[in-house]
Amino acid sequence: MSKTIRVLPLDGRPCEPMEMPERFRLEVVYFMTPQDAPGAPKLGISEYWIEPQNVHKWLEDGCFSVVSPLDAHSVAEIELSEEHERWLEWLKNNQITRVRILKD
């Protein structure tokens, strides 16, 4: 049995936490909006803010971009997995912008 984590909504419509594979703990950073972005809320430990316009763009494009930490000009587009799509739809449908990652 693979390990899972729960993603707890901190805003939006009331809904149940979403279960994701353990590796999502490392992947969520690809989707988070930086804390120094305009309008960024103050976040606690294991909390992430995801701007809604990005959620819509990723779902529409079917991919997200990752900038190389070694070369800011090197950008890779990564196709969304089914799990990523399910998570992004959960965010969109429940109007969630802030989440906390909990280990089960």
Legacy VTK file of the C-alpha trace (Angstrom):
# vtk DataFile Version 3.0
C-alpha trace
ASCII
DATASET POLYDATA
POINTS 104 float
0.000 0.000 0.000
1.460 3.353 -1.002
1.717 6.157 1.512
-0.606 9.113 1.209
-0.939 12.632 2.486
-4.018 14.785 2.917
-4.421 18.251 1.466
-6.553 20.331 3.840
-8.446 23.339 2.424
-7.899 26.525 4.446
-10.430 28.633 2.542
-13.087 28.275 -0.139
-16.207 26.144 0.114
-16.400 23.633 2.958
-15.207 20.277 1.662
-13.331 17.181 2.716
-9.526 17.116 2.538
-8.115 15.537 -0.608
-5.905 12.462 -0.423
-2.786 12.551 -2.588
0.270 10.301 -2.975
3.209 10.983 -0.632
5.298 12.368 -3.513
2.852 15.278 -3.830
4.536 16.789 -0.761
7.478 17.545 -3.093
5.369 18.392 -6.146
3.080 20.981 -4.528
5.873 23.573 -4.760
5.477 23.557 -8.553
1.983 24.964 -8.099
2.420 27.367 -5.189
2.469 31.107 -5.672
5.564 32.686 -4.074
5.016 34.334 -0.691
6.529 37.577 -1.947
3.934 37.910 -4.739
1.537 40.874 -4.472
-1.452 39.998 -2.280
0.180 36.877 -0.844
-1.334 35.853 2.500
0.807 35.003 5.503
1.247 31.230 5.550
2.141 28.746 8.258
4.280 25.633 8.124
3.268 23.231 5.322
0.814 25.815 3.934
0.648 26.857 0.293
-1.164 29.577 -1.661
-2.239 28.868 -5.229
-3.622 31.727 -7.308
-6.922 30.793 -9.023
-5.891 32.225 -12.407
-2.936 29.820 -12.418
-5.222 26.875 -11.634
-7.427 27.768 -14.622
-4.397 28.208 -16.906
-2.824 24.882 -15.926
-6.087 23.024 -16.441
-6.629 24.709 -19.797
-3.037 24.101 -20.966
-2.739 20.601 -19.478
0.772 21.418 -18.260
2.806 23.660 -15.973
6.218 25.276 -16.355
9.267 24.696 -14.188
12.229 27.076 -14.205
15.657 25.542 -13.692
17.252 26.596 -10.396
20.607 26.646 -12.229
19.547 28.731 -15.230
16.546 31.067 -15.064
16.327 31.011 -18.868
15.777 27.242 -18.954
12.077 26.475 -18.634
10.519 23.032 -19.008
6.844 22.309 -19.545
5.585 19.299 -17.629
2.335 17.552 -18.518
-0.216 17.319 -15.705
-0.718 13.859 -14.274
-4.233 12.570 -13.594
-3.602 13.244 -9.890
-2.533 16.825 -10.611
-5.665 17.383 -12.698
-7.868 15.924 -9.965
-6.241 18.199 -7.370
-6.525 21.310 -9.568
-10.199 20.542 -10.295
-10.764 20.162 -6.527
-9.191 23.596 -5.973
-11.230 25.162 -8.780
-14.575 23.574 -7.935
-14.290 24.461 -4.243
-12.728 27.918 -4.782
-9.709 26.952 -2.669
-6.589 29.133 -2.764
-4.830 28.092 0.464
-4.019 24.556 1.570
-2.066 22.731 4.275
-0.345 19.407 3.678
-0.998 16.823 6.411
0.733 13.465 6.650
-1.624 10.532 7.270
LINES 1 105
104 0 1 2 3 4 5 6 7 8 9 10 11 12 13 14 15 16 17 18 19 20 21 22 23 24 25 26 27 28 29 30 31 32 33 34 35 36 37 38 39 40 41 42 43 44 45 46 47 48 49 50 51 52 53 54 55 56 57 58 59 60 61 62 63 64 65 66 67 68 69 70 71 72 73 74 75 76 77 78 79 80 81 82 83 84 85 86 87 88 89 90 91 92 93 94 95 96 97 98 99 100 101 102 103
